[in-house]
Amino acid sequence: MALDYDLSSIQEARDLARKAKAAQQVFATFSQEKIDKIVQAMAEAGKANAEWLARMAVDETKFGVFEHKVTKNMFAAVNVYNYIKDMKTVGVLKEDKKLKILEVAVPVGVILGLIPSTNPTSTTIYKALIALKAGNGIVFSPHPNAARCTYAAAEVMHEAAVKAGAPEGIIGCLTKITMAATNELMHHEDIDLILATGGSAMVKAAYSSGKPAYGVGPGNVPVFIERTANISQAVSDIILSKTFDNGVICASEQAIIADEPIKDKVLEELRAQGAYILSEEEVRKVSSVVMNPKGGMNPAMVGKNAVYVAEKANIKVPPDTKLLVAPLDGYGPSYPLSYEKLTTVIAFYTAKDWHEACLLSIELLNLGGKGHSFVIHTQDENIAREFIQKPVSRILVNTPASQGAIGFSTGLPPSLTLGCGTLGGSSTSDNVTPMHLINIKRQAYGIYDVSVTPRNEIQVSRLSNEDIAKVVKAVLEQLQL
């Protein structure tokens, strides 16, 4: 008798988890050299298939920009790979001969990779690379709207890994996409960690599963253009970032805060570079089509270009319009466009100085972007430093947010999973790398004499001043102070 679809999907989830576990137990015995060879083959396959996977993603999800999805696939296959390829992730990581501590890497096991519809193929390539680099297996649960392209990317990675010597089943992907199947994977005994990229509800479910998890929160990213900024470059960076893949990257800018003395110049530069400034009535029209009554975004407007959004809002704009700019007087439920908008629409505010910009940016982040990212364009290093206190994990200076946060235009670790720290309900504030997907065992030798006094008290022998100095020096060296 045939199983109902949901039961069949649960069975598939169990089969994939068990197969990945069996494969990972073999994979965990591989040397660093052998794993590196496999990961290199996967990266090469990702690079070779970047274009058709990007086309498949656009065709299936119906949003984004083909050329930009190619760039994201290449970022995962090239930039991420180049960053991780020389990482030591197997066996002895470090030996401190002074403190007599040995650190040894151990894989976490099998990872559940939750994949969003916004960046499906690039995120799959990235997660497969970092999972296997750390000696793990991985099973993917795609977003229903990106099931085919996610599966295709997972198959590319799996085929390359197996051809290079990895055990069959080390990478798996659901083909029957149901909440029941994803829930089964989240709770399955053979899944050891969840790597979640997607909407808030899905990330919250990952953290509620009882499994260790890394999740990504929403990114209602403010960008402050301070009065000393190179205005032309700042506007260019913002438009480049916000229109990249039609705004679907969660690190893209969501609200411009212009310093009052340069407000008019910023608006003039926005117009000159292809942005359209909405009138008060046009703001209401765009709000009604981009956001839904419950405060979230209308899925039909995700990843659409500015001309398309304007047309749906019954607004006439020049055919070469890149970005719709919505001047707002406030934020919160009465101002729907003050929330995250994964499309080519950005809010616009004016602040009388950087102090007011600080306060406004915090209010905007409190709407749904706490812990994620903030951008400032300035030539004043002292003011840039003031913004380190903002409740975010990444403070980006003079760079496009989408590219800067993921480590494309900055020195941050290249990553497509950006932790938001405890501020954003995440277990890490880092850009996630293979080092987050290993356990580190430490073997520590005794370096102090411990004795028991006649009164049954435990004493630790005092070291000589010379010995104390040596230990302090060793600790400071280890901390790189």
ZAZADREN-226684 format. One record per residue (C-alpha): residue number from 0; residue in one letter; x, y, z. Coordinates in nm, 2 decimals, always signed. Last residue first. Example, Ala and Ser with C-alpha at 12.3 -4.5 7.8 and 13.67 -1.06 7.14 Angstrom:
    i  aa      xx      yy      zz
    1   S   +1.37   -0.11   +0.71
    0   A   +1.23   -0.45   +0.78
***
This chain:
    i  aa      xx      yy      zz
  480   L   +4.79   +4.02   +2.37
  479   Q   +4.79   +3.72   +2.14
  478   L   +4.57   +3.51   +2.38
  477   Q   +4.83   +3.23   +2.37
  476   E   +5.11   +3.48   +2.40
  475   L   +4.94   +3.63   +2.71
  474   V   +4.90   +3.28   +2.86
  473   A   +5.27   +3.20   +2.80
  472   K   +5.38   +3.53   +2.94
  471   V   +5.17   +3.47   +3.25
  470   V   +5.31   +3.12   +3.29
  469   K   +5.67   +3.24   +3.26
  468   A   +5.62   +3.53   +3.50
  467   I   +5.47   +3.29   +3.75
  466   D   +5.77   +3.06   +3.72
  465   E   +6.01   +3.34   +3.78
  464   N   +5.81   +3.46   +4.08
  463   S   +5.82   +3.11   +4.22
  462   L   +5.51   +2.91   +4.20
  461   R   +5.29   +2.87   +4.50
  460   S   +5.18   +2.51   +4.56
  459   V   +4.81   +2.44   +4.53
  458   Q   +4.65   +2.34   +4.85
  457   I   +4.36   +2.12   +4.93
  456   E   +4.26   +2.11   +5.30
  455   N   +4.24   +1.79   +5.49
  454   R   +4.36   +1.94   +5.81
  453   P   +4.69   +1.76   +5.77
  452   T   +4.72   +1.94   +5.43
  451   V   +4.64   +1.78   +5.10
  450   S   +4.87   +1.86   +4.80
  449   V   +4.85   +2.00   +4.44
  448   D   +5.16   +2.07   +4.24
  447   Y   +5.09   +2.29   +3.94
  446   I   +5.15   +2.20   +3.57
  445   G   +4.92   +1.90   +3.53
  444   Y   +4.87   +1.80   +3.17
  443   A   +4.58   +1.91   +2.96
  442   Q   +4.43   +1.72   +2.67
  441   R   +4.18   +1.95   +2.49
  440   K   +3.90   +1.83   +2.26
  439   I   +3.77   +2.07   +2.00
  438   N   +3.43   +2.01   +1.85
  437   I   +3.39   +2.10   +1.48
  436   L   +3.13   +2.28   +1.28
  435   H   +3.21   +2.64   +1.40
  434   M   +3.56   +2.60   +1.26
  433   P   +3.42   +2.52   +0.92
  432   T   +3.30   +2.88   +0.89
  431   V   +3.00   +3.08   +1.01
  430   N   +3.03   +3.46   +0.99
  429   D   +3.03   +3.52   +1.37
  428   S   +2.78   +3.65   +1.62
  427   T   +2.71   +3.30   +1.74
  426   S   +2.42   +3.12   +1.93
  425   S   +2.16   +3.34   +1.77
  424   G   +1.86   +3.52   +1.93
  423   G   +1.94   +3.85   +1.75
  422   L   +2.11   +4.01   +2.05
  421   T   +2.25   +3.67   +2.15
  420   G   +2.47   +3.68   +1.84
  419   C   +2.34   +3.76   +1.49
  418   G   +2.52   +3.49   +1.30
  417   L   +2.58   +3.54   +0.93
  416   T   +2.54   +3.23   +0.72
  415   L   +2.65   +3.29   +0.36
  414   S   +3.02   +3.32   +0.45
  413   P   +3.35   +3.47   +0.35
  412   P   +3.53   +3.55   +0.67
  411   L   +3.54   +3.93   +0.72
  410   G   +3.82   +4.11   +0.54
  409   T   +3.58   +4.33   +0.35
  408   S   +3.44   +4.35   -0.01
  407   F   +3.32   +3.98   -0.04
  406   G   +3.32   +3.90   +0.34
  405   I   +2.94   +3.83   +0.37
  404   A   +2.88   +4.15   +0.55
  403   G   +3.07   +4.37   +0.30
  402   Q   +2.90   +4.24   -0.02
  401   S   +2.55   +4.30   +0.10
  400   A   +2.64   +4.61   +0.30
  399   P   +2.82   +4.80   +0.02
  398   T   +3.14   +4.95   +0.18
  397   N   +3.25   +5.27   +0.36
  396   V   +3.24   +5.12   +0.71
  395   L   +3.05   +4.80   +0.81
  394   I   +2.96   +4.74   +1.17
  393   R   +2.89   +4.37   +1.20
  392   S   +2.75   +4.20   +1.51
  391   V   +2.48   +4.45   +1.58
  390   P   +2.34   +4.64   +1.88
  389   K   +2.53   +4.96   +1.82
  388   Q   +2.84   +5.03   +2.04
  387   I   +3.08   +5.01   +1.74
  386   F   +2.90   +5.32   +1.61
  385   E   +3.12   +5.55   +1.81
  384   R   +3.42   +5.41   +1.62
  383   A   +3.29   +5.54   +1.29
  382   I   +3.26   +5.89   +1.46
  381   N   +3.62   +5.88   +1.56
  380   E   +3.73   +5.76   +1.21
  379   D   +3.57   +6.06   +1.04
  378   Q   +3.57   +6.00   +0.67
  377   T   +3.22   +5.86   +0.68
  376   H   +2.98   +5.61   +0.53
  375   I   +2.82   +5.39   +0.81
  374   V   +2.66   +5.05   +0.78
  373   F   +2.49   +4.83   +1.04
  372   S   +2.46   +4.45   +1.06
  371   H   +2.28   +4.16   +1.23
  370   G   +2.24   +4.16   +1.61
  369   K   +1.91   +4.34   +1.61
  368   G   +1.74   +4.35   +1.27
  367   G   +1.37   +4.32   +1.34
  366   L   +1.20   +4.64   +1.45
  365   N   +1.47   +4.69   +1.71
  364   L   +1.72   +4.76   +1.44
  363   L   +1.51   +5.06   +1.32
  362   E   +1.50   +5.20   +1.68
  361   I   +1.87   +5.15   +1.72
  360   S   +1.94   +5.33   +1.39
  359   L   +1.73   +5.62   +1.50
  358   L   +1.93   +5.66   +1.82
  357   C   +2.26   +5.65   +1.65
  356   A   +2.14   +5.89   +1.37
  355   E   +2.04   +6.14   +1.64
  354   H   +2.39   +6.13   +1.78
  353   W   +2.54   +6.14   +1.43
  352   D   +2.37   +6.48   +1.36
  351   K   +2.03   +6.63   +1.25
  350   A   +1.90   +6.30   +1.12
  349   T   +1.71   +6.26   +0.80
  348   Y   +1.53   +5.94   +0.69
  347   F   +1.49   +5.73   +0.37
  346   A   +1.34   +5.39   +0.33
  345   I   +1.46   +5.15   +0.06
  344   V   +1.28   +4.96   -0.21
  343   T   +1.44   +4.71   -0.45
  342   T   +1.33   +4.39   -0.28
  341   L   +1.39   +4.20   +0.04
  340   K   +1.21   +4.46   +0.25
  339   E   +1.29   +4.46   +0.62
  338   Y   +1.07   +4.70   +0.82
  337   S   +1.05   +5.09   +0.79
  336   L   +0.84   +5.03   +0.48
  335   P   +0.54   +4.95   +0.69
  334   Y   +0.52   +5.30   +0.86
  333   S   +0.22   +5.29   +1.09
  332   P   +0.35   +4.96   +1.23
  331   G   +0.69   +5.10   +1.33
  330   Y   +0.89   +5.39   +1.20
  329   G   +0.86   +5.76   +1.15
  328   D   +0.87   +6.05   +0.90
  327   L   +0.95   +5.84   +0.60
  326   P   +1.10   +5.92   +0.26
  325   A   +1.06   +5.61   +0.03
  324   V   +1.34   +5.55   -0.22
  323   L   +1.27   +5.32   -0.52
  322   L   +1.58   +5.18   -0.68
  321   K   +1.72   +5.10   -1.02
  320   T   +1.50   +5.32   -1.25
  319   D   +1.60   +5.27   -1.62
  318   P   +1.24   +5.27   -1.75
  317   P   +1.17   +5.60   -1.58
  316   V   +0.89   +5.57   -1.32
  315   K   +0.51   +5.57   -1.35
  314   I   +0.34   +5.44   -1.04
  313   N   +0.05   +5.19   -1.04
  312   A   +0.19   +5.00   -0.74
  311   K   +0.24   +4.69   -0.95
  310   E   +0.42   +4.91   -1.21
  309   A   +0.64   +5.06   -0.94
  308   V   +0.74   +4.71   -0.81
  307   Y   +0.82   +4.60   -1.17
  306   V   +1.03   +4.91   -1.24
  305   A   +1.22   +4.86   -0.91
  304   N   +1.33   +4.51   -0.98
  303   K   +1.17   +4.21   -0.80
  302   G   +1.35   +4.00   -0.54
  301   V   +1.05   +3.95   -0.31
  300   M   +0.74   +4.13   -0.44
  299   A   +0.51   +3.83   -0.46
  298   P   +0.61   +3.73   -0.11
  297   N   +0.44   +4.04   +0.03
  296   M   +0.65   +4.14   +0.33
  295   G   +0.55   +4.12   +0.69
  294   G   +0.35   +4.36   +0.90
  293   K   +0.02   +4.17   +0.91
  292   P   -0.14   +4.39   +0.65
  291   N   +0.11   +4.29   +0.38
  290   M   +0.41   +4.49   +0.26
  289   V   +0.53   +4.55   -0.09
  288   V   +0.19   +4.63   -0.26
  287   S   +0.04   +4.86   +0.00
  286   S   +0.37   +5.02   +0.10
  285   V   +0.43   +5.11   -0.26
  284   K   +0.10   +5.29   -0.28
  283   R   +0.15   +5.47   +0.05
  282   V   +0.50   +5.58   -0.05
  281   E   +0.35   +5.70   -0.38
  280   E   +0.12   +5.93   -0.20
  279   E   +0.40   +6.08   +0.00
  278   S   +0.61   +6.12   -0.31
  277   L   +0.87   +5.86   -0.40
  276   I   +1.23   +5.94   -0.49
  275   Y   +1.34   +5.74   -0.79
  274   A   +1.70   +5.61   -0.79
  273   G   +1.91   +5.60   -1.11
  272   Q   +2.25   +5.74   -1.01
  271   A   +2.16   +6.11   -1.06
  270   R   +1.84   +6.07   -0.85
  269   L   +2.04   +5.92   -0.56
  268   E   +2.30   +6.19   -0.60
  267   E   +2.04   +6.47   -0.57
  266   L   +1.89   +6.30   -0.27
  265   V   +2.23   +6.28   -0.10
  264   K   +2.31   +6.64   -0.19
  263   D   +1.98   +6.75   -0.04
  262   K   +2.05   +6.56   +0.29
  261   I   +2.40   +6.68   +0.33
  260   P   +2.36   +6.91   +0.63
  259   E   +2.09   +6.68   +0.77
  258   D   +2.30   +6.36   +0.79
  257   A   +2.12   +6.11   +0.58
  256   I   +1.98   +5.79   +0.73
  255   I   +1.92   +5.54   +0.45
  254   A   +1.69   +5.24   +0.54
  253   Q   +1.69   +4.88   +0.44
  252   E   +2.05   +4.81   +0.33
  251   S   +2.13   +4.46   +0.22
  250   A   +2.24   +4.21   +0.48
  249   C   +1.94   +3.98   +0.43
  248   I   +2.04   +3.93   +0.06
  247   V   +1.72   +3.94   -0.15
  246   G   +1.77   +4.30   -0.28
  245   N   +1.71   +4.26   -0.65
  244   D   +2.00   +4.01   -0.69
  243   F   +2.22   +4.31   -0.60
  242   T   +1.99   +4.61   -0.61
  241   K   +2.05   +4.71   -0.25
  240   S   +2.42   +4.65   -0.27
  239   L   +2.50   +4.84   -0.59
  238   I   +2.25   +5.12   -0.49
  237   I   +2.41   +5.16   -0.15
  236   D   +2.77   +5.15   -0.28
  235   S   +2.69   +5.41   -0.55
  234   V   +2.52   +5.63   -0.29
  233   A   +2.82   +5.61   -0.06
  232   Q   +3.06   +5.67   -0.35
  231   S   +2.88   +5.99   -0.46
  230   I   +2.85   +6.11   -0.11
  229   N   +3.21   +6.07   +0.00
  228   A   +3.12   +6.10   +0.36
  227   T   +3.21   +6.39   +0.59
  226   R   +2.84   +6.47   +0.67
  225   E   +2.76   +6.11   +0.77
  224   I   +2.56   +5.88   +0.54
  223   F   +2.41   +5.63   +0.79
  222   V   +2.30   +5.29   +0.66
  221   P   +2.03   +5.09   +0.85
  220   V   +2.01   +4.71   +0.81
  219   N   +1.68   +4.54   +0.89
  218   G   +1.86   +4.20   +0.88
  217   P   +1.64   +3.91   +0.99
  216   G   +1.80   +3.65   +1.21
  215   V   +2.04   +3.37   +1.11
  214   G   +2.07   +3.04   +1.30
  213   Y   +2.34   +2.81   +1.43
  212   A   +2.20   +2.51   +1.61
  211   P   +2.26   +2.25   +1.88
  210   K   +1.95   +2.02   +1.89
  209   G   +1.66   +2.06   +2.12
  208   S   +1.43   +2.15   +1.84
  207   S   +1.34   +2.50   +1.96
  206   Y   +1.65   +2.65   +1.80
  205   A   +1.56   +2.51   +1.47
  204   A   +1.20   +2.61   +1.51
  203   K   +1.32   +2.97   +1.58
  202   V   +1.52   +2.96   +1.25
  201   M   +1.21   +2.84   +1.06
  200   A   +0.99   +3.11   +1.21
  199   S   +1.25   +3.38   +1.15
  198   G   +1.29   +3.31   +0.78
  197   G   +1.59   +3.14   +0.63
  196   T   +1.94   +3.00   +0.70
  195   A   +1.96   +2.73   +0.96
  194   L   +2.27   +2.51   +1.03
  193   I   +2.13   +2.24   +1.26
  192   L   +2.36   +2.01   +1.45
  191   D   +2.38   +1.64   +1.54
  190   I   +2.13   +1.47   +1.31
  189   D   +2.14   +1.09   +1.36
  188   E   +1.89   +1.10   +1.65
  187   H   +1.63   +1.27   +1.43
  186   H   +1.46   +1.58   +1.58
  185   M   +1.54   +1.84   +1.32
  184   L   +1.52   +1.58   +1.05
  183   E   +1.17   +1.48   +1.15
  182   N   +1.06   +1.84   +1.16
  181   T   +1.19   +1.89   +0.81
  180   A   +1.00   +1.59   +0.69
  179   A   +0.68   +1.69   +0.87
  178   M   +0.70   +2.05   +0.73
  177   T   +0.70   +1.89   +0.39
  176   I   +0.93   +1.88   +0.09
  175   K   +0.96   +1.54   -0.08
  174   T   +1.30   +1.57   -0.26
  173   L   +1.50   +1.60   +0.06
  172   C   +1.88   +1.64   +0.01
  171   G   +2.17   +1.42   +0.10
  170   I   +2.55   +1.47   +0.12
  169   I   +2.77   +1.19   +0.28
  168   G   +2.54   +0.94   +0.11
  167   E   +2.81   +0.75   -0.08
  166   P   +3.15   +0.77   +0.09
  165   A   +3.39   +1.04   -0.02
  164   G   +3.67   +0.95   -0.26
  163   A   +3.69   +1.22   -0.52
  162   K   +3.41   +1.08   -0.73
  161   V   +3.20   +1.07   -0.41
  160   A   +3.26   +1.44   -0.34
  159   A   +3.20   +1.55   -0.70
  158   E   +2.87   +1.36   -0.71
  157   H   +2.76   +1.49   -0.37
  156   M   +2.83   +1.86   -0.46
  155   V   +2.65   +1.84   -0.79
  154   E   +2.37   +1.65   -0.63
  153   A   +2.33   +1.92   -0.36
  152   A   +2.31   +2.19   -0.63
  151   A   +2.04   +2.00   -0.81
  150   Y   +1.85   +1.94   -0.49
  149   T   +1.86   +2.31   -0.42
  148   C   +1.75   +2.39   -0.78
  147   R   +1.45   +2.15   -0.75
  146   A   +1.33   +2.25   -0.41
  145   A   +1.34   +2.63   -0.44
  144   N   +0.98   +2.72   -0.37
  143   P   +0.95   +2.45   -0.11
  142   H   +1.26   +2.58   +0.08
  141   P   +1.51   +2.30   +0.08
  140   S   +1.60   +2.06   +0.36
  139   F   +1.96   +1.95   +0.31
  138   V   +2.15   +1.66   +0.48
  137   I   +2.51   +1.71   +0.57
  136   G   +2.80   +1.48   +0.66
  135   N   +3.09   +1.61   +0.87
  134   G   +3.47   +1.61   +0.85
  133   A   +3.51   +1.99   +0.90
  132   K   +3.58   +2.05   +0.53
  131   L   +3.27   +1.84   +0.46
  130   A   +3.04   +2.08   +0.64
  129   I   +3.22   +2.39   +0.51
  128   L   +3.19   +2.28   +0.15
  127   A   +2.83   +2.15   +0.17
  126   K   +2.72   +2.47   +0.34
  125   Y   +2.87   +2.69   +0.08
  124   I   +2.74   +2.50   -0.22
  123   T   +2.39   +2.48   -0.07
  122   T   +2.39   +2.85   +0.02
  121   S   +2.49   +2.94   -0.34
  120   T   +2.21   +2.72   -0.48
  119   P   +1.93   +2.85   -0.26
  118   N   +2.00   +3.22   -0.21
  117   T   +1.65   +3.37   -0.17
  116   S   +1.46   +3.04   -0.14
  115   P   +1.63   +2.96   +0.19
  114   I   +1.81   +2.64   +0.28
  113   L   +1.81   +2.45   +0.61
  112   G   +2.12   +2.24   +0.64
  111   L   +2.10   +1.95   +0.88
  110   I   +2.45   +1.85   +0.99
  109   V   +2.58   +1.50   +1.06
  108   G   +2.87   +1.45   +1.30
  107   V   +3.02   +1.73   +1.51
  106   P   +3.36   +1.65   +1.37
  105   V   +3.65   +1.62   +1.62
  104   A   +3.95   +1.86   +1.62
  103   V   +4.23   +1.80   +1.88
  102   E   +4.39   +2.07   +2.11
  101   L   +4.69   +1.96   +2.32
  100   I   +4.77   +2.16   +2.63
   99   K   +5.10   +2.15   +2.81
   98   L   +5.10   +2.52   +2.93
   97   K   +5.45   +2.57   +2.78
   96   K   +5.42   +2.31   +2.51
   95   D   +5.10   +2.46   +2.37
   94   E   +5.00   +2.22   +2.09
   93   K   +4.75   +2.32   +1.82
   92   L   +4.51   +2.17   +1.58
   91   V   +4.58   +1.80   +1.62
   90   G   +4.35   +1.58   +1.41
   89   V   +4.14   +1.73   +1.13
   88   T   +4.02   +2.09   +1.07
   87   K   +4.35   +2.27   +0.98
   86   M   +4.23   +2.54   +0.75
   85   D   +4.42   +2.57   +0.42
   84   K   +4.12   +2.54   +0.19
   83   I   +3.89   +2.75   +0.41
   82   Y   +3.94   +3.10   +0.27
   81   N   +4.00   +2.99   -0.09
   80   Y   +3.69   +2.77   -0.08
   79   V   +3.47   +3.06   +0.05
   78   N   +3.59   +3.29   -0.22
   77   V   +3.58   +3.03   -0.51
   76   A   +3.27   +2.80   -0.48
   75   A   +3.06   +3.01   -0.25
   74   F   +3.15   +3.34   -0.43
   73   M   +3.10   +3.17   -0.76
   72   N   +2.75   +3.07   -0.67
   71   K   +2.69   +3.43   -0.55
   70   T   +2.82   +3.57   -0.88
   69   V   +2.61   +3.33   -1.08
   68   K   +2.31   +3.45   -0.87
   67   H   +2.40   +3.81   -0.96
   66   E   +2.40   +3.73   -1.33
   65   F   +2.06   +3.56   -1.31
   64   V   +1.90   +3.84   -1.11
   63   G   +1.65   +3.77   -0.84
   62   F   +1.29   +3.63   -0.85
   61   K   +1.09   +3.37   -1.02
   60   T   +1.18   +3.10   -0.77
   59   E   +1.21   +2.81   -1.02
   58   D   +1.35   +3.00   -1.33
   57   V   +1.58   +3.22   -1.12
   56   A   +1.72   +2.91   -0.93
   55   M   +1.76   +2.71   -1.25
   54   R   +1.95   +2.99   -1.42
   53   A   +2.18   +3.01   -1.12
   52   L   +2.24   +2.64   -1.12
   51   W   +2.31   +2.66   -1.50
   50   E   +2.57   +2.93   -1.44
   49   A   +2.76   +2.80   -1.13
   48   N   +2.81   +2.45   -1.26
   47   A   +3.19   +2.47   -1.32
   46   K   +3.25   +2.67   -1.01
   45   G   +3.05   +2.43   -0.79
   44   A   +3.23   +2.14   -0.95
   43   E   +3.56   +2.29   -0.87
   42   A   +3.46   +2.36   -0.51
   41   M   +3.35   +2.00   -0.47
   40   A   +3.68   +1.87   -0.61
   39   Q   +3.87   +2.09   -0.37
   38   V   +3.66   +1.96   -0.08
   37   I   +3.74   +1.60   -0.17
   36   K   +4.12   +1.67   -0.19
   35   D   +4.10   +1.86   +0.14
   34   I   +3.93   +1.56   +0.30
   33   K   +4.21   +1.33   +0.18
   32   E   +4.49   +1.55   +0.30
   31   Q   +4.32   +1.61   +0.64
   30   S   +4.31   +1.23   +0.69
   29   F   +3.98   +1.04   +0.67
   28   T   +3.84   +0.85   +0.97
   27   A   +3.55   +1.09   +1.00
   26   F   +3.44   +1.00   +0.65
   25   V   +3.36   +0.64   +0.76
   24   Q   +3.14   +0.76   +1.04
   23   Q   +3.01   +1.03   +0.81
   22   A   +2.88   +0.77   +0.56
   21   A   +2.68   +0.58   +0.82
   20   K   +2.54   +0.91   +0.95
   19   A   +2.45   +1.03   +0.61
   18   K   +2.27   +0.71   +0.53
   17   R   +2.07   +0.73   +0.85
   16   A   +1.98   +1.09   +0.80
   15   L   +1.87   +1.03   +0.44
   14   D   +1.66   +0.73   +0.52
   13   R   +1.49   +0.91   +0.81
   12   A   +1.41   +1.21   +0.59
   11   E   +1.28   +0.99   +0.31
   10   Q   +1.05   +0.81   +0.56
    9   I   +0.92   +1.15   +0.67
    8   S   +0.85   +1.24   +0.31
    7   S   +0.66   +0.92   +0.26
    6   L   +0.45   +0.99   +0.56
    5   D   +0.37   +1.33   +0.43
    4   Y   +0.28   +1.20   +0.09
    3   D   +0.05   +0.92   +0.21
    2   L   +0.22   +0.58   +0.19
    1   A   +0.13   +0.34   -0.09
    0   M   +0.00   +0.00   +0.00
***
